[in-house]
Amino acid sequence: MSGLFLYAHRGASAEAPENTLAAFARALEAGADGVELDVHLSADGVPVVIHDETLERTTDGEGPVDAWEREYLQALDAGSWFAPHFAGEGVPTLDQVLHLLAGRLRLNLEVKDVRAGQAVLEALRGYPAADVMLSSFDCGLLFALRRAAPEMPLAVLHDAGNWRRALGYAEALRAAAFHPRADLIGRPLLTACRSLRLPVYAWTVDDPGEARALARMGVAGVFANDPAGLRGRLFPRPVATVR
């Protein structure tokens, strides 16, 4: 149990607006082992950190992310929807996140399309100390990344359908990890992953009972919205006795 790796999902997104510098700074303060984040391209080809293809859910902007240039995206309010005191949090660039976290936490970058993947590889050249894994649901995209960066750690994301087929892609990719949705994990999947020496990281897990059960089954780590809270419930400090 003590070795369960905790990724902060979109940063510490239970405590701060997802995919913002505030959420990533909180993940660092909370003692997360790693941070997961999502990358799209702006209209001027800059990798920016936001989950959705459109702006409405997490910012005060409208329309597709890739319709707007970096300067506009960074000026948006990506924090007020979460809580008033986060007003003014912008959409960060990948470079800003790397500047904050490279060499401090493991980074799992979920790449949304091939063009974004190529831009991510370019950005990472400036951060040789960064401990980075690139992940995607799109195996075609991952094969393109493998051709462009033969040594880059890659992970296959899986949320539906035939997990054996997804594992076949992971094997062909020489993937470094397999990232299935937590409720899809069972003993047959874990046995197959062990035979491939492929560590499994489950998403998204904030319930300590679920995390303990997954750890007992052999999962290497989980993605959590509240890594500090989950760690505290998994490893509570002993209560001092008064004598």
C-alpha positions in Angstrom: 0.0 0.0 0.0 2.8 2.4 0.9 4.0 2.3 -2.7 0.7 3.4 -4.3 1.7 6.3 -6.7 -0.7 9.3 -6.5 -1.2 11.4 -9.6 -3.0 14.7 -9.1 -5.7 14.6 -11.8 -5.7 17.9 -13.7 -3.7 19.1 -10.7 -5.3 19.1 -7.2 -8.6 19.7 -8.9 -10.7 19.1 -5.8 -9.1 22.1 -4.2 -8.4 24.5 -7.1 -9.7 24.9 -10.7 -8.6 22.1 -12.9 -5.6 22.5 -15.2 -4.5 25.9 -13.7 -1.2 26.9 -12.2 -3.1 27.1 -8.9 -4.1 23.5 -9.1 -0.6 22.4 -10.0 1.0 24.4 -7.2 -1.5 22.9 -4.8 -0.6 19.4 -6.0 3.1 20.2 -5.3 2.3 21.5 -1.8 0.0 18.5 -1.1 2.8 16.0 -1.7 1.4 14.4 -4.9 3.8 12.0 -6.7 2.9 13.3 -10.1 0.5 15.5 -12.0 -1.8 14.7 -14.9 -2.8 17.4 -17.3 -4.3 17.9 -20.8 -2.7 19.6 -23.8 -4.3 21.4 -26.8 -2.9 23.8 -29.4 -3.8 27.4 -29.6 -4.5 29.0 -33.0 -0.8 30.2 -33.1 0.5 26.7 -32.4 1.3 27.0 -28.7 0.6 24.0 -26.4 -1.9 25.2 -23.8 -3.2 23.3 -20.8 -7.0 22.7 -20.8 -9.1 19.5 -20.9 -12.0 20.4 -23.2 -11.8 21.2 -26.9 -14.0 24.2 -26.2 -13.7 27.0 -23.6 -17.2 27.3 -22.1 -17.1 24.8 -19.2 -13.9 26.1 -17.5 -13.4 29.6 -18.7 -15.4 32.8 -19.5 -14.5 32.4 -23.2 -16.4 30.8 -26.0 -15.7 28.5 -28.9 -12.9 26.0 -29.8 -9.6 26.3 -28.0 -7.7 26.2 -31.3 -9.7 29.2 -32.7 -7.8 31.6 -30.3 -4.2 32.6 -29.9 -2.2 32.1 -26.8 -2.4 35.8 -25.6 -6.2 35.6 -25.7 -6.4 32.3 -23.9 -4.0 33.4 -21.1 -6.2 36.4 -20.5 -9.4 34.4 -19.9 -10.7 33.7 -16.4 -10.3 30.0 -15.8 -10.9 30.2 -12.1 -14.1 32.0 -11.1 -16.3 29.0 -12.1 -14.6 27.1 -9.3 -14.6 29.7 -6.6 -14.5 33.5 -6.5 -11.0 33.8 -5.0 -9.6 32.0 -8.0 -10.7 34.8 -10.4 -8.0 35.7 -12.8 -6.5 32.2 -13.1 -5.7 31.9 -16.8 -5.3 29.1 -19.2 -1.6 28.2 -18.7 0.8 27.3 -21.5 2.6 24.0 -21.2 5.9 26.0 -20.9 4.5 27.6 -17.7 3.6 24.3 -16.2 7.0 22.8 -17.1 8.8 25.8 -15.6 6.8 25.2 -12.3 7.0 21.4 -12.1 9.8 20.0 -14.3 12.3 18.1 -12.1 9.9 18.2 -9.1 7.0 15.9 -10.0 6.4 13.2 -12.6 4.2 14.7 -15.4 1.6 12.8 -17.3 0.6 14.8 -20.4 -2.6 13.7 -22.1 -2.2 14.7 -25.7 -5.3 15.4 -27.7 -4.1 15.3 -31.4 -1.0 14.7 -33.5 -0.2 18.4 -34.0 -0.3 19.0 -30.3 1.9 15.9 -29.8 4.6 17.3 -32.1 4.4 20.7 -30.3 4.7 18.9 -26.9 7.9 17.1 -28.0 9.4 20.4 -29.2 8.6 22.1 -25.8 10.1 19.2 -23.8 13.5 19.7 -25.5 13.9 22.8 -23.3 13.3 20.7 -20.1 15.7 17.8 -20.1 15.2 17.3 -16.3 11.4 16.7 -16.7 10.1 13.3 -15.8 7.4 13.0 -18.5 5.0 10.4 -19.8 2.7 11.1 -22.8 -0.7 9.4 -22.8 -3.7 9.3 -25.1 -6.9 7.3 -26.0 -5.8 7.6 -29.6 -3.4 4.8 -30.4 -2.8 6.2 -33.9 -1.5 9.3 -32.3 0.7 7.3 -29.9 2.2 5.4 -32.8 3.0 8.7 -34.4 4.7 9.9 -31.2 6.6 6.6 -31.0 8.0 7.2 -34.5 8.9 10.8 -33.6 10.4 10.0 -30.2 11.5 6.3 -29.9 12.5 6.6 -26.3 9.6 8.7 -24.9 7.5 6.9 -22.2 4.0 6.4 -23.5 0.8 5.2 -21.9 -2.4 3.9 -23.4 -5.6 5.3 -21.9 -8.6 3.0 -21.9 -12.2 3.6 -21.0 -14.4 1.3 -23.0 -14.4 -1.7 -25.3 -11.9 -4.6 -25.6 -9.1 -4.1 -23.1 -7.2 -7.0 -24.7 -7.0 -5.0 -27.9 -5.9 -1.9 -26.0 -3.1 -4.0 -24.4 -2.1 -5.3 -27.8 -1.5 -1.7 -28.8 0.4 -1.0 -25.6 2.7 -4.0 -26.3 3.3 -2.9 -29.9 4.0 0.6 -28.7 6.5 -0.6 -26.0 4.3 1.4 -23.7 5.5 2.3 -20.2 2.1 2.1 -18.6 -1.6 1.2 -19.1 -4.2 3.7 -17.8 -7.7 2.1 -17.6 -10.8 3.6 -16.0 -10.9 2.2 -12.4 -14.2 0.4 -12.7 -12.9 -1.7 -15.7 -10.0 -3.2 -13.7 -10.2 -6.9 -12.8 -7.9 -9.7 -12.1 -7.7 -10.9 -15.8 -6.6 -7.4 -16.9 -4.0 -7.2 -14.2 -2.7 -10.6 -14.9 -2.3 -9.8 -18.5 -0.5 -6.5 -17.6 1.8 -8.3 -15.3 2.8 -10.7 -18.0 3.8 -7.7 -20.1 5.5 -6.1 -17.2 3.2 -3.1 -17.7 2.3 -1.1 -14.6 -1.4 -0.1 -14.3 -2.6 3.4 -13.1 -6.3 3.7 -12.5 -8.5 6.8 -13.0 -10.2 8.5 -11.3 -10.0 7.4 -7.6 -10.8 9.5 -4.6 -12.4 6.8 -2.4 -9.9 5.3 0.0 -11.6 1.9 0.1 -11.5 1.7 -3.7 -7.8 2.8 -3.6 -7.0 0.1 -1.1 -8.7 -2.6 -3.1 -6.9 -1.6 -6.2 -3.6 -1.6 -4.4 -4.2 -5.1 -3.0 -4.9 -6.2 -6.6 -1.6 -4.9 -7.8 -2.4 -1.5 -9.3 0.8 0.7 -9.3 -1.0 4.0 -8.8 -4.2 6.1 -9.2 -5.2 9.4 -10.5 -7.0 11.4 -7.8 -8.7 14.8 -7.7 -7.8 15.2 -4.1 -4.4 13.5 -3.7 -3.7 15.1 -0.2 -7.1 14.0 1.1 -6.7 10.5 -0.3 -3.2 10.1 1.1 -4.4 11.3 4.5 -7.2 8.7 4.5 -5.0 5.9 3.3 -2.1 6.6 5.7 -3.7 8.4 8.7 -1.3 9.6 11.3 -1.6 7.7 14.6 -3.5 9.5 17.3 -1.3 10.4 20.3 -2.4 9.1 23.6 -2.4 11.2 26.7 -0.8 9.7 29.8 
